[in-house]
Amino acid sequence: MTRVVAARAALADAATSQDPRAVRDALDELEGALMLARENDVNVPPAGPGVERTGS
């Protein structure tokens, strides 16, 4: 769960930097962290208020 929280923070920072590579790398890290959490049956809550959710 700590890795997911850190990855979400890194993605938010990267998004404000407007650096496409930083955003890509941060998104890759977040996806990896979420996949690892799912594989280990770790319940990860949504990111928080103001976050638009898409998909299922």
LOSE-897779 format. One line per 10 residues: number of its first residue (from 0); their letters; for each residue z negated, x, y negated of N, C-alpha, C. Coordinates in nm, 3 decimals, always signed. Example, Ala and Ser with C-alpha at 12.3 -4.5 7.8 and 13.67 -1.06 7.14 Angstrom:
BEGIN
0> as> -0.780:+1.319:+0.569:-0.780:+1.230:+0.450:-0.780:+1.320:+0.330 ~ -0.708:+1.285:+0.225:-0.714:+1.367:+0.106:-0.787:+1.290:-0.003 .
//
This chain:
BEGIN
0> mtrvvaaraa> +0.000:+0.082:+0.118:+0.000:+0.000:+0.000:+0.000:+0.087:-0.126 ~ -0.069:+0.199:-0.121:-0.073:+0.289:-0.236:+0.067:+0.341:-0.268 ~ +0.143:+0.369:-0.165:+0.280:+0.418:-0.186:+0.367:+0.312:-0.253 ~ +0.348:+0.187:-0.217:+0.426:+0.078:-0.278:+0.389:+0.066:-0.426 ~ +0.262:+0.068:-0.456:+0.217:+0.057:-0.595:+0.273:+0.173:-0.678 ~ +0.266:+0.293:-0.625:+0.319:+0.410:-0.696:+0.470:+0.399:-0.715 ~ +0.539:+0.351:-0.613:+0.684:+0.338:-0.621:+0.724:+0.232:-0.723 ~ +0.648:+0.124:-0.731:+0.676:+0.020:-0.831:+0.656:+0.076:-0.971 ~ +0.553:+0.154:-0.991:+0.527:+0.215:-1.122:+0.638:+0.313:-1.158 ~ +0.681:+0.391:-1.062:+0.789:+0.488:-1.086:+0.919:+0.416:-1.121 .
10> ladaatsqdp> +0.945:+0.304:-1.056:+1.066:+0.228:-1.086:+1.059:+0.170:-1.227 ~ +0.945:+0.119:-1.267:+0.929:+0.067:-1.403:+0.952:+0.178:-1.506 ~ +0.897:+0.295:-1.481:+0.917:+0.408:-1.572:+1.064:+0.449:-1.576 ~ +1.127:+0.453:-1.462:+1.268:+0.492:-1.456:+1.356:+0.391:-1.528 ~ +1.323:+0.265:-1.516:+1.402:+0.160:-1.582:+1.396:+0.175:-1.734 ~ +1.281:+0.214:-1.785:+1.271:+0.231:-1.930:+1.340:+0.358:-1.978 ~ +1.358:+0.454:-1.888:+1.424:+0.579:-1.926:+1.575:+0.562:-1.936 ~ +1.628:+0.460:-1.876:+1.771:+0.432:-1.873:+1.852:+0.545:-1.809 ~ +1.788:+0.618:-1.718:+1.855:+0.724:-1.644:+1.896:+0.667:-1.508 ~ +2.025:+0.647:-1.485:+2.069:+0.585:-1.360:+2.022:+0.657:-1.234 .
20> ravrdaldel> +2.018:+0.789:-1.237:+1.973:+0.864:-1.119:+1.825:+0.841:-1.094 ~ +1.746:+0.838:-1.199:+1.602:+0.814:-1.184:+1.578:+0.674:-1.129 ~ +1.655:+0.577:-1.178:+1.641:+0.439:-1.128:+1.679:+0.434:-0.981 ~ +1.790:+0.497:-0.945:+1.834:+0.497:-0.805:+1.730:+0.560:-0.714 ~ +1.678:+0.675:-0.754:+1.579:+0.744:-0.672:+1.450:+0.663:-0.659 ~ +1.407:+0.603:-0.770:+1.285:+0.522:-0.767:+1.304:+0.397:-0.682 ~ +1.421:+0.337:-0.690:+1.449:+0.220:-0.608:+1.454:+0.256:-0.460 ~ +1.514:+0.369:-0.429:+1.516:+0.415:-0.289:+1.375:+0.435:-0.236 ~ +1.289:+0.496:-0.318:+1.150:+0.518:-0.277:+1.077:+0.385:-0.255 ~ +1.099:+0.291:-0.345:+1.035:+0.160:-0.330:+1.083:+0.090:-0.203 .
30> egalmlaren> +1.212:+0.092:-0.179:+1.265:+0.029:-0.058:+1.207:+0.094:+0.067 ~ +1.197:+0.226:+0.067:+1.139:+0.297:+0.181:+0.993:+0.260:+0.202 ~ +0.919:+0.252:+0.092:+0.777:+0.217:+0.101:+0.758:+0.075:+0.152 ~ +0.842:-0.017:+0.104:+0.832:-0.156:+0.151:+0.871:-0.167:+0.298 ~ +0.972:-0.094:+0.340:+1.013:-0.098:+0.480:+0.902:-0.044:+0.570 ~ +0.841:+0.065:+0.529:+0.731:+0.122:+0.606:+0.613:+0.025:+0.614 ~ +0.585:-0.042:+0.505:+0.476:-0.142:+0.504:+0.507:-0.255:+0.602 ~ +0.631:-0.306:+0.598:+0.670:-0.413:+0.690:+0.658:-0.369:+0.835 ~ +0.706:-0.248:+0.863:+0.701:-0.197:+1.000:+0.559:-0.183:+1.052 ~ +0.463:-0.167:+0.962:+0.324:-0.149:+1.001:+0.239:-0.273:+0.973 .
40> dvnvppagpg> +0.307:-0.388:+0.954:+0.240:-0.515:+0.931:+0.142:-0.512:+0.815 ~ +0.178:-0.440:+0.709:+0.096:-0.437:+0.588:+0.147:-0.546:+0.495 ~ +0.060:-0.636:+0.455:+0.096:-0.744:+0.364:+0.101:-0.689:+0.222 ~ +0.218:-0.691:+0.162:+0.236:-0.642:+0.026:+0.260:-0.762:-0.065 ~ +0.170:-0.784:-0.161:+0.188:-0.898:-0.252:+0.305:-0.875:-0.347 ~ +0.354:-0.982:-0.408:+0.461:-0.966:-0.507:+0.417:-0.871:-0.618 ~ +0.513:-0.818:-0.689:+0.486:-0.717:-0.791:+0.396:-0.765:-0.903 ~ +0.404:-0.889:-0.942:+0.317:-0.938:-1.048:+0.388:-1.031:-1.143 ~ +0.318:-1.073:-1.247:+0.376:-1.167:-1.343:+0.495:-1.106:-1.415 ~ +0.592:-1.190:-1.444:+0.708:-1.145:-1.517:+0.815:-1.081:-1.431 .
50> vertgs> +0.794:-1.075:-1.302:+0.892:-1.014:-1.212:+0.977:-1.125:-1.152 ~ +1.106:-1.115:-1.176:+1.198:-1.214:-1.122:+1.221:-1.185:-0.975 ~ +1.202:-1.285:-0.892:+1.223:-1.268:-0.748:+1.357:-1.326:-0.711 ~ +1.432:-1.253:-0.631:+1.561:-1.300:-0.583:+1.563:-1.290:-0.432 ~ +1.655:-1.359:-0.372:+1.667:-1.352:-0.226:+1.558:-1.432:-0.157 ~ +1.531:-1.396:-0.029:+1.434:-1.473:+0.048:+1.299:-1.404:+0.055 .
//
